[in-house]
């Protein structure tokens, strides 16, 4: 804990005529954004528009690669070889690079790919290799308290440990499955208390009420509806009020 935190949001998740999210509204209230790169959502137009939006709001720009699962929005686990995982990562990072060759700062996998990496070193390795081979200076966004964090700590790379404002945690510090009641928090006061605990105290209360250690550098804020945008404003205001400095991850991750 150093009193500094990054706020990130997953954006650019529209596809063709399907509009998704509140990108224009949430981007000004976060410091970093993770842009969908076509495999769970996102298309060339949305990538270009989202890059321009992020630059306008001085956000750190990151790729948000996924399993190739448009129909399931990247939330379905897929059995893939290490070779294939590394290739889908490289392909999607390259898609964002084409629109922002000098702007990409970090990589955060999406959905089921992210969740799989948090638990399985065999998934972490090809993700890690794709990022390092693309650009060894990129920041690896990893789930805090995971085998993924343990892995990157042994490497000479930049990484940002992520916590979630509106997700419940198990006693082991892992995210509760979305299908379990209570996995997604709705109460704004509870969420505000949680982000302050994570950012300034390095703890989080599990779904069973246990206080567990959770050292983080960035907090994910979901922005897929107007209520989420209001929550993002409240989160940033609460953190600043409580003495936390909100900065983009590129300003303090080294």
C-alpha positions in Angstrom: 0.0 0.0 0.0 1.4 3.4 -1.0 -1.7 5.5 -1.1 -1.8 5.5 -4.9 -4.3 3.6 -7.0 -5.3 3.3 -10.6 -8.9 2.9 -11.7 -9.5 0.9 -14.8 -12.6 0.0 -17.0 -13.2 -2.4 -19.8 -14.5 -0.4 -22.8 -14.8 -0.6 -26.5 -17.2 -3.5 -26.3 -19.6 -2.5 -29.0 -19.7 -4.7 -32.1 -21.2 -3.5 -35.4 -24.7 -2.2 -34.8 -24.7 -3.6 -31.3 -23.9 -0.8 -28.9 -22.6 -1.8 -25.4 -21.4 0.2 -22.5 -21.2 3.9 -21.5 -17.7 4.5 -22.8 -18.0 8.3 -23.3 -19.3 8.7 -19.8 -17.0 6.4 -17.8 -13.7 7.2 -19.5 -13.3 10.6 -17.8 -13.6 9.1 -14.4 -11.0 6.3 -14.7 -7.3 6.5 -15.3 -6.8 3.4 -17.5 -8.9 1.6 -20.0 -8.9 -1.9 -21.4 -10.0 -2.0 -25.1 -11.8 -5.0 -26.6 -9.9 -6.4 -29.5 -12.5 -8.3 -31.5 -12.7 -11.8 -30.1 -15.4 -11.2 -27.4 -16.5 -7.9 -28.8 -15.1 -4.9 -30.5 -14.5 -4.2 -34.2 -12.2 -1.9 -36.2 -14.5 1.1 -35.9 -15.0 0.6 -32.1 -11.2 0.1 -31.6 -10.4 3.4 -33.4 -13.2 5.3 -31.7 -12.2 4.0 -28.3 -8.5 4.8 -28.8 -9.4 8.3 -29.7 -11.7 8.6 -26.6 -8.9 7.3 -24.3 -6.4 9.8 -25.7 -8.9 12.6 -25.2 -9.3 11.7 -21.6 -5.6 10.9 -20.9 -6.3 7.3 -20.1 -3.6 4.6 -20.1 -4.5 2.4 -23.0 -4.4 -1.4 -22.8 -5.5 -4.4 -24.8 -8.3 -6.6 -23.5 -7.9 -9.9 -25.4 -10.2 -12.9 -25.0 -10.9 -16.4 -26.0 -12.5 -16.4 -29.5 -16.0 -16.3 -28.2 -18.2 -13.6 -29.7 -21.4 -15.5 -29.0 -20.6 -16.0 -25.3 -18.9 -12.6 -24.8 -15.7 -14.3 -23.9 -17.2 -15.7 -20.7 -17.0 -19.3 -21.7 -13.8 -21.4 -20.9 -12.2 -22.9 -24.0 -9.8 -25.8 -24.0 -6.8 -24.5 -26.1 -3.2 -25.4 -26.5 -0.5 -23.1 -25.1 0.5 -22.5 -28.7 -3.0 -21.3 -29.6 -3.4 -19.2 -26.5 -0.2 -17.4 -27.2 -1.3 -16.8 -30.8 -4.8 -15.4 -30.0 -3.1 -13.1 -27.5 -0.6 -11.8 -30.0 -3.2 -11.4 -32.7 -5.4 -9.3 -30.5 -2.6 -7.2 -29.1 -1.6 -6.6 -32.7 -5.1 -5.4 -33.6 -4.9 -2.6 -31.0 -1.3 -1.9 -31.9 -2.4 -1.1 -35.5 -4.5 1.8 -34.1 -2.3 2.9 -31.3 1.3 1.9 -32.0 2.9 4.2 -29.5 0.1 4.2 -26.9 -0.3 0.7 -25.5 0.8 0.5 -21.9 -0.7 -2.7 -20.5 -2.5 -5.9 -21.2 -5.5 -7.3 -19.3 -7.1 -10.5 -20.6 -10.9 -10.7 -20.5 -13.5 -12.9 -18.9 -12.9 -16.6 -18.9 -9.3 -16.3 -20.1 -8.6 -13.9 -17.2 -10.3 -16.3 -14.7 -8.4 -19.3 -16.1 -5.1 -17.5 -15.8 -5.8 -16.7 -12.2 -6.0 -20.4 -11.3 -3.8 -22.3 -13.9 -0.1 -21.7 -14.5 -0.5 -23.5 -17.9 -2.7 -20.6 -19.0 -0.5 -18.0 -17.5 2.6 -19.1 -19.4 1.4 -18.5 -23.0 -0.3 -15.2 -21.9 3.0 -14.1 -20.3 5.0 -15.1 -23.4 2.8 -13.3 -25.8 3.1 -10.1 -23.9 6.8 -10.2 -23.3 7.5 -11.2 -26.9 5.4 -8.3 -28.2 6.9 -5.7 -25.9 8.8 -6.5 -22.7 7.9 -3.0 -21.3 4.2 -3.6 -21.2 2.4 -3.9 -17.8 0.8 -7.3 -17.0 -2.5 -6.7 -15.3 -3.1 -9.7 -13.0 -5.6 -10.8 -10.4 -4.3 -10.1 -7.0 -3.7 -13.1 -4.7 -3.5 -15.5 -7.6 -1.0 -18.0 -9.1 -0.7 -15.4 -11.9 0.6 -12.8 -9.5 3.0 -15.3 -8.0 4.3 -16.1 -11.5 5.0 -12.5 -12.6 6.7 -11.7 -9.3 9.4 -14.2 -10.3 10.0 -12.4 -13.7 11.6 -9.1 -14.5 8.5 -7.4 -15.8 6.1 -4.7 -14.8 2.8 -5.8 -13.3 -0.3 -4.3 -11.8 -2.3 -6.3 -9.2 -6.0 -5.9 -9.7 -9.0 -5.8 -7.3 -12.6 -5.6 -8.2 -15.0 -2.9 -6.7 -18.2 -4.8 -7.2 -17.2 -8.5 -7.0 -17.4 -10.8 -3.9 -14.2 -12.7 -2.8 -13.8 -16.2 -1.4 -11.9 -16.8 1.9 -8.9 -17.6 -0.3 -8.9 -14.2 -2.0 -10.4 -15.4 -5.3 -13.4 -14.0 -7.1 -16.7 -15.7 -6.3 -18.3 -17.3 -9.4 -20.8 -15.0 -11.0 -23.4 -17.7 -10.9 -23.4 -17.8 -7.0 -25.9 -15.4 -5.3 -24.0 -12.4 -3.9 -21.1 -12.6 -6.3 -21.8 -9.2 -7.7 -22.2 -6.3 -5.2 -25.0 -3.8 -5.8 -25.0 -1.6 -2.7 -23.0 1.6 -3.3 -22.1 2.2 0.3 -20.7 -1.4 0.6 -18.7 -0.9 -2.6 -17.3 2.4 -1.4 -16.2 0.9 1.9 -14.6 -2.0 0.0 -12.5 0.2 -2.4 -11.2 2.2 0.5 -10.3 -1.0 2.4 -8.5 -2.4 -0.7 -6.7 0.8 -1.7 -5.6 2.1 1.7 -5.7 -0.9 4.1 -4.8 -3.7 1.8 -7.7 -5.9 2.9 -11.0 -7.1 1.7 -13.9 -8.9 3.4 -14.8 -12.2 1.9 -18.4 -13.3 1.1 -18.2 -15.2 4.5 -17.1 -12.1 6.4 -13.4 -13.0 6.8 -10.9 -10.2 6.5 -8.1 -11.2 4.1 -5.0 -9.4 2.8 -5.3 -8.0 -0.7 -2.5 -5.8 -2.0 -3.6 -4.1 -5.2 -2.4 -1.4 -7.6 -5.6 -1.0 -9.7 -9.3 -1.4 -9.2 -11.7 -2.5 -12.0 -14.9 -0.5 -12.3 -17.6 -1.8 -14.6 -19.3 0.8 -16.8 -22.0 -1.0 -18.8 -24.9 1.2 -17.5 -25.6 4.7 -16.2 -25.7 3.6 -12.6 -22.2 2.2 -13.0 -21.0 5.6 -14.2 -22.4 7.3 -11.1 -20.7 4.7 -9.0 -17.4 5.4 -10.8 -17.7 9.1 -9.9 -18.5 8.2 -6.2 -15.5 5.7 -6.0 -13.0 8.3 -7.3 -14.4 11.0 -5.0 -14.4 8.7 -2.0 -10.8 7.6 -2.6 -9.5 11.1 -3.0 -11.5 12.3 0.1 -9.9 9.5 2.1 -6.4 10.6 1.1 -5.7 8.2 -1.8 -4.0 9.5 -4.9 -5.7 8.3 -8.1 -3.2 8.1 -10.9 -2.9 6.0 -14.1 -0.8 2.9 -13.7 1.9 4.1 -16.0 2.7 6.9 -13.6 3.6 4.6 -10.7 4.2 1.1 -12.0 7.8 0.5 -12.8 
